[in-house]
């Protein structure tokens, strides 16, 4: 199997360079090295002589001049040497190296810049040996509350039009779908078709109506059964509000209740029920963790992160809601201070737009959040928005690389 994923035909174009970037200020020079000779020792010698021990991204080009793999490293030289050391034909590195006829690389001033550049290049070129980071590799979606007579929680690629509330983006996989289904079950909300008529118990009928539930969930006590008039509208609304409080992080007592019921069921040797309660708690916890992580990043990752650029001059990465919104050079004179002020205003004081237009780059947000989670001391280097604006007003001593 030559590649892990089949590359779309429209992407099979000859490689002429990585292309422009939006994650760094300017573009670093592209370096290339042929590995078509039959002397691995010569390749390693060339890599040692020409490739720096700096952060950067690299690519593998095959005989047809197609980019087949993109990677990054905080030490390019050691990473590229690893592809031509050893002969374990079961390893992915060995298989990639066997197809490579040319190596290319470009340096980055900072490791985070290299990580973001790698993600950018994988999305642009879709190399066949790259699995992580490819477009549509991980589908994203939203959890939303429907607008019906008896609302329910659903998940889809986009929030339903006119939905009451939505949360996301979140990974749109089977775990999320199962967790949303469990959310409806735990809070006894309906999961039937939107076309099913609802008849609350406090709703008056002109004629005698059939009050039989549309499914068996009413019989097992897992649904309030608004279709059969088994609850009032206010009772159903209260259950909706309790589920919303869980998703919004205001009340997670349902998790404690499930834990207590699971313990009691296990003590009474009702192991099947205990397993069901355990699964319910784990699925709701997973759902809550996904939403809480996203909420934390979108609320607190609003700052300027000064890092070295490719030319060893400091640049500012403007992080807005966990995403890289812009990259500008650190201001050192009046002209650069004016440009920085304009960019700060554009990023951090944007025109008001409806929330549903913001889909969020979840992969980029995870990359940035992971960086600060691995290196929490880097948070001491960031500038809040007021500090950045203050530096754009008057003279200050730029940070030395």
Beta strands, then each sheet from edge to edge (+ up, - down):
strand 1: 31-34
strand 2: 56-61
strand 3: 67-73
strand 4: 102-107
strand 5: 140-145
strand 6: 153-156
strand 7: 165-171
strand 8: 302-308
strand 9: 314-320
strand 10: 323-329
sheet 1: 1+ 4- 2+ 3-
sheet 2: 6+ 5- 7+
sheet 3: 8+ 9- 10+
end
